[in-house]
Amino acid sequence: MDAHDIRNSFLTYLEERGHTVIERAPLVPRGDTSTLFNGSGMQSLLPYLLGQQHPAGVRLTDSQPCVRAQDIDEVGDNRHTTFFEMLGNWSLGDYFKETQIRQFYGFLVDVVGLDPAKIYVTCFIGDPANGIPRDDEAASIWAAVFAERGVSNGIAEIGSQADGDARGVRPGERIFFYDGGENWWSRGGSLEGTPIGDPCGPDSEVFYDFGAEHQDASYGLAHPASDGGQFMEIGNQVFMQYRRRDDGSFEELTKRNVDFGGGLERIAAASIGSDDVFRISLLWPIIESLQELTGRRYEDETAAMRIIADHLRGATFLAVDGVRPSNKEQGYVMRRLLRRAIRFALSLGLSENFFSTVVPVIADLYASDYPEVAASRDEVIAVLVKEETAFRRTLTGGLRALAEYQGSTLTGLDVFRLSDTHGFPKELSVEEARRLGIDVADDWESGFAAALEEQRARSRGATRLGAAGLPGGGVPA
């Protein structure tokens, strides 16, 4: 089952179970200036999880494209992407843990066809100091579900991720209790950080085991919450059953919600038995086009090809949603994605424009499922190709200037000058310097900020002089 089939099967599966399929939210949140992008499936539904009535009812489902720019430096490994899709379903005061756990597990095993013996789960260990018990309810449901499928259902108390790194998984264990750092959801990101008055609660994450050979021993022993590589999270079920009182304590909600999010790319990777999400049907055609363009093999240029594929996919969807390259906010992130893609393309020997070849491949992967992609295809290609053409001129001069710092240390002032004189983005200057073996000052960011503020101060002074008609204000004589 490819990613296209998984997405559509998920929506059909939930629709058959009384859920209304809702439209995706745009990547740029409407009326929300607190964040640049929709970075999760539930973000646009937060008002309804907080108590508003949704016009489509109490059971909802969708597939939500997301962008997480904060993951940009992680891209290049086998699972991180800045752009991804979240399969989601929600119960707004309707069903709770039993129905959710059973329907998601049923989807993974009966529809996608995942091996039941390779699915592992986590639950919240509880917090006695805050009067919140261990989530034995979720664990007992999981134990029954696993037993019905004839697989082990042993329970283990882990605690923190570090505890798991030291302890690992023991034979027969499949359900793991972790602390609030792993298995608690709130808008504040932790149990102690839960905002006053907010709903919150334990979550139960679902992992796929790709085998012990994929575990990086430098992360310690393998366990579901490890970053070592053997286990990959493919879904998270948030059970909003508490509210934080004004005095900081927690109380049970009378109206409880379920918020589920599952990574489409990761589920698709599990379905083909590969721990590399770039081999799925939504990414591998992009990799193939890069192999054909460069004459190089993915196995030899893995990180560069992953970065290019991810960044161009993200930029394509941003363009579909109306974002244009600029030096501010969403446009800045988009520009950074495009420029990083070009920089890594240079490392593959692609010195000429290539967006016009690769972007159509990306657009065509999504055209049948997202009509807006098909409708804006030609415009999107034109926007990205224009940016590529402009930046290649900038890149040539910037790289030449950067090479002059060989043997010295690149300071924040140097980074500012490269940006101001050559239009070279600050992050790109630092990334490229490190790639070339040029030392970068630890305090380059503060040095850059100081140089930028000094320039702005000069600009403000010149503006005041000009307004007064005085020399130095740039007013023609």
Disulfide bonds with the S-S distance in Angstrom:
none
